[in-house]
């Protein structure tokens, strides 16, 4: 789920206009495909400016005018992905990679020794990402689930534990090793993979990831850090919670980002640039 900055609940000024599918006709260049060195088959590569929808709660509204949907990998079934594909959409599979969730069906796969401090979301705890051999098969099965449902890509969340109070002495090197493992697991399954937040490590990771997903870079003055993705022809999917579109859309257009205003619970509601 969203990082600590997104826990700001100051959604005052949020209007009810721009609800899912209504009036959302922003330009949406078609995603491109590319194969990276060593891959057996080409995988999807979203291009800068590709329109998107991010919905992680409630039933997925497949009627939103967006080229890409980012939805929960456990909650969204294969039928939802098939319905999106039938409309020419691409589907990204949201999976929590760096934190444990006590409400998921695979929760028993996580040894207690892996579990650290809470990350601010009910039922979630940071993981000891240094334990690559233990986490690799667990996350591999999660990514297998994404592939079995027909998803085109994965959004692995909570991949910046080293910058948080995880309960473990995580280092930047630990995080790089974990994030590269995550990218490799996705690519081995033919799935594109997005880097979620983790702005400080973009220079080292931009080559390993196919797009970026970011929360509140405009609110916190951090958007320039994401420009290496656009420079490489890779989409940056930006979400803002507290700013009106007039405060972040001009910059998003200038930088080539795909920006939305969303409710913090990530329901279907959205306002586009």
ABEGO torsion letter per residue (X at the ends): XBBAAAABABABGBBABGBBGBGBABBBBBBBBBBBBGBABBBBBBBBGBBBBBBABEBBBAABBBABBBBBAAABBAAAAAAAAAAGBBBBBBBBAABBBAABAAAAABBAAABBBBAGBBGBBBBBAABAAAAAAAAAAAAAAAAAAGBABBBBBGAAAAABBAGBBBBAAAAAAAAAAAAAAAAAAGBBBBBBEGAAAAAAAAAABABBBBBGAAAAGAAAAAAAAAAAGBBBBBBBAABBAAAAAAAAAAAGBBBBBBBAAGBABBBBX
